[in-house]
């Protein structure tokens, strides 16, 4: 399968899950996974999900603008995503990027 197709399918699944049920992201992370959020390094599936579920908003909607991917040396791929994040009750969307 084409790497761009795989990346786009993963991104759609990831952000759909984030928007509907952040706890459901646990299966997408491994114990060696790391999230850097505003300078804080968080490692491991459960710790990452704990951070994501503790964010100070309950409802949100991601709107993806770009999905860029390239092969990594370990048979995987690096994916960079940018877009906007609309929080419930807020007039203006926030810009975000994630790699």
C-alpha positions, 0 to 999 in steps of 0.5 A: 500500500502507498505510504501516503495512503497509510499515513492519511488513514492513520491520521484520520483514525487518530484524530477521530479517536482523539475528538471522540474518546481520547482514552481510546488512543492507548492502543496507538502508543507503545511503552517506548512511545514519547510525547513532548507537550509544551516542553514536557516529555511523557513516555509510555502509553498510559502516561501519554493517554493520562496527559491527553485526557487531562487537557483542560477541554472536553470537546474538540474538533480537529481539522487537518490541513496537511499530512506529510510522510516519509519512510523511517530507517526502521521500516516505519514512517514519520508523519507530520500533521498540521491543522486547526483545533476547534474547542467547544464554545470558542469562536476562533480555532487554534492552529496545531502541528504534530509530528 
